[in-house]
Amino acid sequence: LPHHRKPYLWRLLGDCAAAAGDPRRALKLYKSALLKDHAGRHKTLLRIGRLHAAAGRLAEARRAWEQANEFRRRRFLADDPEAVAALASLAAAETAAAATQPVAVGADTAARREAV
């Protein structure tokens, strides 16, 4: 019976789907793993974060990595190094992207510059 599979098997099936280039199916399988996973939940959340990041869904990726780190901290009393590294990398990328965005100057700012 497929619904009685252990969480690590769902995670492995998700890994296979991701490797086969089917991220939608992988995400579905990972979510099945989360239903009963009480020990390796952070591992599944890391993978979900990677799928979201690869698809450009950075808010979802951040949420998954934060949940992975929080679970690991609660369950094992330690941060998850992979989740922390992924969050740091995401923050660095967002900072770099923000630095290259042009700053909008409002009409009141332009008027103040001319007054000086």
N, C-alpha and C positions, 0 to 999 in steps of 0.2 A: 504494500500500500504506500503510494508516494507521499501522502500527507503525514506518514509516521517517520519519515526520514529524520536523521539526526541533523542538527544545525550545520555541523561541519560538512556534511554531504551536500546540503543546499548551497553552501559557500563554494564548494568544489565545483558543483554544476554551474554556478554563476561564473567562476573563473574560466571554465571551459567555453561558456557562451561568449564571454568577453574576448577570449583569445580567438574565437571563431569570427569575431567582428559583429556580434549581435548585442550591442549594449542595452537595448530595450529588454531583451530576454534576460540578460545578466542581472539587470536591476530588479526585475520581477523575482528571480531566483534568490538574490540577496535579501530581498524583503521577506521572502519565505523563511530564510535562515534566521532573521531577526525575531520571528514570532516565538520561538522557543529557546533562543540562545541566551543563556545566563552566565556564561563564562568567557566566550570568545566574541562577544558582541562587538567589541572595539575593532576586531579584525574585519568584520563584515562592514562596519561603518567606514573604515578606511577605504575599502574597495568601492563603496558607494560614492564616497567623496571623489575618488579618482575618476569614476565614470562621469560624474557631473562636471568636474573640471575639464575633462577632455571634450565634453560637449559645449563648453563655454557657460555652463550654469554655475557661476562662481558663488552665488549666494547659497545655493543648495550644497555645493561642495564645502563651503565654510561651515554650514550647519552640521553636516555629517562629521567633519573632522573635529568640531567642537564637542559633539556628542560622543565621539570615540574617546577623546581625551578625558571628558568628564566621567564616562563609564569606567575607564581604566583607573582614574584617580579614586573613584568611590570603591571599586572592587579590589584593586591591588595596591592602593595607597601610593601610586606613582604616576607621573605623567606618561603619556604614550609618546615616545620620541618621534615616531613617524608622523603622528598627528600634529605635534608641535612644529616639526620641520615643514610640513605641508602648509600649516597656517602662517608660518613666518614667510615662506615663499610667496604665498598669496598676498600677504600684506606688502611685501617688497614690490611685487608686480603692480599692485594697486597704487602704491606711492609713486612708482616710476610713471605710470599712466597719468596720474594726476599732475605730475610735474610737467608733462608735455602738453597738457590742455591749455589753450589760451584763456587768459583771465578776462572776463567781461568787465568793461569799464562802463559804469552808469553815467548818465548825463550829469548828475550832481558831482561826480568825481571829476569829470572833464571840466566842468565849470570852475571847480576849486583850483584845478591846475592852472587854468588861464588867469585866475585872480592873483596867483602867486607870482 
